[in-house]
C-alpha cells in the first residue's frame, strides 16, 4: 500500500540537512512501529522517497515523503503515532493512501510556493526597507533582465528566469513576498536565484543570510502543453478511515 505523508519542518530543524532528515524519519518509522515495507536483497532498507529536498536554512509548511506499508491503522491514528516521535519543529500533518498507479512524489514535482521575508538587521546593509525591497523585486520580475548564469553539476548555463516565475505578490504589509516558482527536474528555480539577480541589478551585495524563506506547498502539474494547472501532492491521496 502506497502512503503519502505531509509534514512541516520549522524552527531549529531548518538547520538539519536532507540526508539527516531522511535518517530521522527512518528512525521515527521504527519507533512509531509503522509496518513499513523494506526492499529485498542483502541490505534491505525502508521504501521511502521525498518529494523535493529542502535546503539547509529553509523552513517548510508543506513537505512530502512517500512510503509503502504492509498494513496500517486510520490516517488520524497514524498521524498521532508519528507525532509522538517528532522532535520540536517537526510535525506530521497528514497520512494518506495513494492509488496503486500513483507516481512517486519526486517525479511529480512541478512547482513550489514560497514566502520570503527580509530580516530586520539586513535592511540597513541593503539600504532599503523590506517594503522597498519587495516592491522593487516585483518591478524587477515584471520588467527587469532575468537572464542569469546558473551553476549546475555539469557546469554553468544561461537561464531566463521569467518563464519559470508563475506567480508573485507582496504581502499587504509589504514585509514579505509570495512566490510560485518552477521546481523539479525540468527547471528547478530556487528563490535565492531570483533574490541574488535582483540584488545584482541594484548593485548591492546579496546578503546570503539576510532572508527567511518558508516553502509553503509543493505541486504537481495537472495542465497540458504550455498550460500550467497545479494541484498539491496531497490531493492525490485519500484518508484511511
N, C-alpha and C positions, 0 to 999 in steps of 0.2 A: 504494500500500500504506500503510495507516494504522499508525502506531507510537506506543506509549505509553512514555515514559521516566520512570523513578522516580529521584529524586536527593535528596541531603541537602545542607543549607546550614548550616554550623556556623562557630564561631569568629568572626573579624572580618568574615566575609561577611554576618553578620546586619545590618551597618550599610549594606548595599547595597540600594537601593530596587528595586521591581519592574521599572520601565522599564529600569534599568541591567542587571538580571538577564536581561531579555529580549534586550537588545543583546549581552550577554555570551554567551548561548547561540547567537545568530545567528553570531557570530564563531567560536565553538567548532565549529559545524557545518561552516563553511568550512575551518577549519584541520584538522579530522579527515577532511576530504574525504567527508563524508556526502552521498550522492546524493539530497539533499532536493528536494522539488518546490517550484517557485515559482509564484506566481499569474501570471495573464496580464494583459496591458494595458501601458500606458505606463510604469508604475512597479512592476515585479514585485518581490515580497517573498516570503521564505520562509513556507510554510504552517506555522504554529506557534501553538499556544494553550496557556495554562497553566490548571491546574485552579482554583486559588484563590490570588491574590497573598498573599504573606506579609508582614506588617507589618514595618517597619524596627525592628530591635532584637530580633526574634524569630528563633530558630533552628528548623530543620525537619529531621526524620529521614525523612519520607515525603512529599516534594513531587513533583508530576507535571506533565509537559507532553506534548502530542500534536503529532506532526509527520506529514507524508506524504513517502514516499520513492519513487523510481523503481526503485531496486534496493538490495540490502543484503547484507552478509555475515551470519554467525551472530550471535545475541544476545551470546554470550560475546565474540566478536571486536569487535563494535560498542561494547560497554561498555569494552573495553580501549582502543580508538581514541579514544573520547571522554575517558576519564580521563587520557590523556596530555596533553590540552589543559586539564584542570581546574586552577584555582588552589587554593591551600591553603584548606581549609574547604568546598570543593565536591567532591562525588563522585557519579558516576552509578552507581546500584545495579542497575538492570535496563533492558532494551531489549526490548519485547515487541510482537508483531504483533497487531493488533486485527481483529476481523471487519469486513467492509466496512459492515455495518449498525450498527456501534457508534456511539453518540453521543459528541460531544466531551467531554473531561473536565470542562470548566467547567459544562456543562449538567447533569452528573450529581451534582455535589457536594451532599451532604445532611447530613453530619456530620464533625466533626474531633475527634481525640484530642489532648489537651494534658497536659504535665506542667509544673506551676507550682511554683517554689521561691522562698523569701524570702531575699534577700541578707542575710548576717550583719550588715552595717553598718547595716541598717534596722530591726533588731529593737528597738534602744533607742528609736528615733524612734517606733515604734508602741507601745512599752510592753508588748510581749509577745514570747515566743519564737516561732519558726516553728511548733513543735508546737501551742502555744496558739492561734496564728492560724488554722492549718488545721483544728484541732478546732472552733474557733468558726465557721469558714466552713462546715463540714459541717452544724453545727446550724442555721446561717442558711439554708442551702439547703433543709433539711427542714421548718423551721417559721417562718422569717422572712418579712418582707414583701419580695417580689421584684418589686414593681411599680416600674419605673424610667421616666425620660424619656430616650428615645434620640434622638440627633441624626442626622438623615438629610439627604440632598441637598435634600429637599423641605421641610425644617424639623424640628420636633420632634414626637414621638409617644409616647403612653403604651404601655408594653410590660410584660407579665408574663413574667419570665424562666423561671419554674418549668417550663412545658411543654417548654421547649427545652433543659433540662439532662437528658440521657439517662442519665448515669452519673457518680458521683463517689465517690472513696475516697482517704483519706490514705495515704501510704506507711507501711510498717512502722515506720520510724524517726521518722515524724512531720515530717520536714524538707520534704516536698513533698506535692502533691495531684494526683491524676489526674482529669481532666475530659473527658467526652464531650459536646460541645455541638453544637447545630444550626448548620448552615452552608449557604451557597448563597443563591440569590435569594429564597427564601421567607422565611427568618428566619435572618439571619447574626448569631450571638451570639459575641462575642469574649470571652476570659477577663477582659480588663480591665474590661468592663461589670460582671461579677459581683464582681470584687475591689473595684471602686470602690463598689458598692452596699453591700457588707459593711462597708467602712471607714466609710461614711456612717452606717450603723446603729450603729456603735460610737463615733460622734462623734470619729472620727480622720481626719486629713487623708490622702488617698490618695497614697502615695509613687509617683509616676509611674515612677521608675527603680528602684524597690525590688524588683522581681521578675524572675526569669529564667524565660522561657516558651519551651518547646520544643513545636512541633507534631509529634506522633508519627506520625499517619496521617490520611489523607483517605478518606472513604467515600461510596459511593452507597447509596441506599435501595432495598433489594430487597423490602421489605414492601408491603402494600396497605392502603389506608384509613388507619386510625389505628395500624396495626401497623407498628413500625419494626424492620426486619431489615437490618443494614448489611453491605455487602461492600466490600472495598478496591477502589480503582480499578485496582490492579494485576491483580486477579483476572479482569478482562475480557480480558486478553491471554494469549498463549502464546509460549514461547520459540521462536526461529528456530534450527533445527539447521544 
